[in-house]
Structures are given as C-alpha cells and as structure tokens.
Amino acid sequence: MDKRPGGRSARVRDAVRQATLAELAEHGYGRLTVENVAIRSGVHKTTVYRRWGSPEGLIADALELARQEQWPMPDTGSLRDDLREIAELVRGGFADPIAGPISAAFVSAAVQGEGPARALHAFYATRHEQAAEVVRRAVVRGELPADTDVADVIRTAVAPIYYRLFITHEPVTERDAERAADAALAAARAGVLSS
C-alpha cells in the first residue's frame, strides 16, 4: 500500500474513518462492525481487518486522527468567559445530533476496551493541553496564582458536564455549563488547583 501522505493509504484511512464515524452516529458503539465500515467505506473487508483488526481498532484510529485536529479556543480577554465558552463547546458537542452520538460512542468504547481507553485518554490530554492556553493567558494577566495547574482548571470546568451526561444521565443546560466553568474559576482563584 502506498505510504505517501495524500496517497492511496491516506485516502483509504480517510474513507474508513468517515465510515466509522457515520456508523457510530447511526448505530453507536455496540453495533459497530468491521463489515459495515468496509461496506460503507468501499474498502475491501480484508484490508479493513488487516489494518484495523476490530471495532476497537477503528475507534482508536478515529480518535487518533481527531486528536490531531485543532480545537477552536476562545480568547475573550476574560478567563471566566473563556472557561464558559469551553464548557459550552463541550456541552454543545454532546447535544449536537451528529457529533453527540459519535462522542458518546467514543466514551462507551473506552469503558469497554483498553485500546479505545488509551486513545480517548490521549485525545483528551491533547484537548486539555490546547484549552489550557486560556488559563496560561489568565495567569499572565494576573487573574490566577502563578502555580495554577492549567490543565486541571480545564478538567474541573468540564468534568461536571461528563458526570451529568454519563453517570447520572441528566440533561445539561447552558446554565449547567456556565456553573461548571464558574466553579472551576473559583477553585483556581482560591488556589485549590495549584500544581
């Protein structure tokens, strides 16, 4: 198989990734199969099995590719507003009729398999590092103590959203997202989230 960027290998990977995402959006992780991804992508089943091996491999690869995409980071000049926008970005992503089921399927896969769990961990580590830039700017502006754990502020701002979605299965409103962001800001200002 051609290994050049943009060559046949890249086209096959993209087709399989798009088919994986479409299958997850329509059927969730529980019904994701290599056969259905092969049919949808137009890539021969033996190629999909050889390269990805299983639904877990498909999930891990889709997350790896997603990890490489940049997340749009707010820059409002206020940490409060930046954190609120990040929390709303997470809430809105799960509320989206297409992206939401895909994101939920990634979490479901991570609970059930070690490969997807590692891939999801790497995905979120990258997202938290990208988002931590808003906290670094706030430290420079003097809004937070210098020893603030910048990634922990982001984790604290979005954790209540995940708790409501995946543990208690409660709806998450815009106000819930704002409150989560505000709680993270209060904790960071109080020095609770220092490194």
C-alpha positions as CSV (number, residue, x, y, z in Angstrom):
1,M,0.0,0.0,0.0
2,D,1.3,3.5,-0.9
3,K,2.5,5.2,2.3
4,R,2.9,8.7,0.9
5,P,0.9,11.5,2.5
6,G,-2.1,12.1,0.4
7,G,-1.6,8.8,-1.5
8,R,-3.8,5.7,-1.6
9,S,-3.1,4.9,2.1
10,A,-4.3,8.3,3.2
11,R,-7.5,8.0,1.1
12,V,-8.2,4.6,2.5
13,R,-7.7,5.8,6.0
14,D,-9.9,8.8,5.5
15,A,-12.7,6.7,3.9
16,V,-12.6,4.2,6.7
17,R,-12.5,6.9,9.3
18,Q,-15.5,8.7,7.8
19,A,-17.4,5.4,7.6
20,T,-16.6,4.6,11.2
21,L,-17.9,8.0,12.3
22,A,-21.1,7.6,10.2
23,E,-21.7,4.1,11.7
24,L,-21.1,5.4,15.2
25,A,-23.5,8.3,14.6
26,E,-26.2,6.0,13.3
27,H,-25.8,2.8,15.4
28,G,-23.5,3.6,18.3
29,Y,-20.5,1.6,19.5
30,G,-22.5,-1.5,20.4
31,R,-23.3,-2.2,16.7
32,L,-20.1,-1.0,15.1
33,T,-18.7,-3.8,12.9
34,V,-15.7,-4.1,10.6
35,E,-18.0,-5.4,7.9
36,N,-20.4,-2.4,8.0
37,V,-17.5,0.0,7.9
38,A,-16.0,-1.9,5.0
39,I,-19.3,-1.7,3.1
40,R,-19.8,2.0,3.8
41,S,-16.3,3.0,3.1
42,G,-15.9,1.0,-0.1
43,V,-12.7,-0.5,1.2
44,H,-12.4,-4.3,1.0
45,K,-13.2,-6.1,4.2
46,T,-9.8,-7.9,4.3
47,T,-8.0,-4.5,4.1
48,V,-10.0,-3.1,7.0
49,Y,-9.4,-6.3,9.1
50,R,-5.7,-6.3,8.2
51,R,-5.1,-2.6,9.1
52,W,-7.6,-2.0,11.9
53,G,-8.4,-5.6,13.1
54,S,-11.6,-4.8,15.1
55,P,-14.1,-2.2,16.1
56,E,-11.7,-1.2,18.9
57,G,-9.0,-0.6,16.3
58,L,-11.4,1.5,14.2
59,I,-12.3,3.6,17.3
60,A,-8.7,4.1,18.3
61,D,-7.7,5.2,14.8
62,A,-10.6,7.6,14.5
63,L,-9.7,9.2,17.9
64,E,-6.0,9.4,16.9
65,L,-7.0,11.4,13.8
66,A,-9.4,13.5,15.8
67,R,-6.6,14.3,18.3
68,Q,-4.6,15.9,15.5
69,E,-7.4,18.4,14.7
70,Q,-7.2,21.8,16.4
71,W,-9.9,22.7,18.9
72,P,-11.2,26.3,18.5
73,M,-10.0,28.2,21.6
74,P,-11.8,31.3,22.8
75,D,-9.8,34.5,23.6
76,T,-12.2,36.9,25.1
77,G,-9.7,38.6,27.4
78,S,-11.5,37.1,30.5
79,L,-10.8,33.7,31.9
80,R,-14.4,33.5,33.2
81,D,-15.8,34.0,29.7
82,D,-13.2,31.7,28.1
83,L,-14.0,28.9,30.5
84,R,-17.7,29.3,29.9
85,E,-17.1,29.1,26.1
86,I,-15.1,25.9,26.5
87,A,-17.7,24.4,28.8
88,E,-20.4,25.3,26.3
89,L,-18.3,23.9,23.4
90,V,-18.2,20.5,25.3
91,R,-21.9,20.7,26.2
92,G,-22.9,21.7,22.7
93,G,-20.8,19.0,21.1
94,F,-22.7,16.3,23.0
95,A,-26.0,18.0,22.2
96,D,-25.3,18.0,18.5
97,P,-27.4,15.4,16.7
98,I,-24.4,14.1,14.7
99,A,-21.3,14.8,16.8
100,G,-23.1,13.9,20.1
101,P,-23.7,10.2,19.4
102,I,-20.2,9.9,18.0
103,S,-18.6,11.4,21.1
104,A,-20.8,9.3,23.4
105,A,-19.7,6.2,21.4
106,F,-16.1,7.1,22.0
107,V,-16.7,7.2,25.7
108,S,-18.7,3.9,25.6
109,A,-15.9,2.2,23.7
110,A,-13.3,3.5,26.2
111,V,-15.2,2.0,29.1
112,Q,-15.2,-1.4,27.3
113,G,-11.8,-1.7,25.8
114,E,-8.2,-0.9,26.6
115,G,-7.2,0.3,23.2
116,P,-10.1,2.8,22.9
117,A,-9.4,3.8,26.5
118,R,-5.8,4.7,25.7
119,A,-6.9,6.5,22.5
120,L,-9.5,8.5,24.4
121,H,-7.0,9.4,27.1
122,A,-4.6,10.7,24.5
123,F,-7.4,12.6,22.8
124,Y,-8.4,14.3,26.0
125,A,-4.8,15.0,27.1
126,T,-4.3,16.9,23.8
127,R,-7.6,18.8,24.1
128,H,-6.9,19.8,27.7
129,E,-3.4,21.0,26.7
130,Q,-4.9,23.0,23.9
131,A,-7.5,24.5,26.1
132,A,-5.0,25.2,28.9
133,E,-3.7,28.1,26.8
134,V,-6.7,30.2,28.0
135,V,-5.6,29.5,31.6
136,R,-1.9,30.3,30.9
137,R,-3.1,33.7,29.4
138,A,-5.1,34.3,32.6
139,V,-2.0,33.6,34.8
140,V,0.0,36.1,32.7
141,R,-2.8,38.7,33.2
142,G,-2.7,38.1,36.9
143,E,-6.1,36.5,37.2
144,L,-4.8,33.3,38.8
145,P,-1.9,32.3,41.0
146,A,1.3,31.5,39.1
147,D,1.4,27.9,40.4
148,T,-2.0,27.1,38.9
149,D,-2.3,23.6,37.3
150,V,-3.6,24.9,34.0
151,A,-4.8,21.5,32.6
152,D,-6.6,20.8,35.9
153,V,-8.6,24.0,35.6
154,I,-9.9,22.8,32.2
155,R,-10.6,19.3,33.6
156,T,-12.5,20.8,36.5
157,A,-14.5,23.1,34.2
158,V,-15.8,20.2,32.0
159,A,-16.0,17.3,34.5
160,P,-19.5,18.1,35.8
161,I,-20.8,18.0,32.2
162,Y,-19.4,14.5,31.7
163,Y,-20.8,13.5,35.1
164,R,-24.3,14.6,34.2
165,L,-24.1,13.0,30.8
166,F,-22.6,9.6,31.6
167,I,-23.1,9.0,35.3
168,T,-26.5,10.4,36.3
169,H,-27.9,10.7,32.7
170,E,-29.2,14.2,33.4
171,P,-29.7,16.9,30.8
172,V,-27.0,19.5,30.6
173,T,-28.2,23.1,30.0
174,E,-26.2,26.1,29.1
175,R,-26.6,27.3,32.7
176,D,-25.1,24.0,33.9
177,A,-22.1,24.5,31.7
178,E,-21.7,28.1,33.0
179,R,-21.9,26.9,36.6
180,A,-19.2,24.3,36.0
181,A,-16.9,26.9,34.4
182,D,-17.6,29.3,37.3
183,A,-16.8,26.6,39.9
184,A,-13.5,25.8,38.2
185,L,-12.6,29.5,38.2
186,A,-13.5,29.9,41.9
187,A,-11.4,26.9,42.8
188,A,-8.4,28.1,40.7
189,R,-8.6,31.6,42.2
190,A,-8.7,30.1,45.7
191,G,-5.5,28.2,45.0
192,V,-7.2,24.8,45.1
193,L,-6.0,23.9,41.7
194,S,-2.3,24.6,42.2
195,S,0.3,22.3,40.8
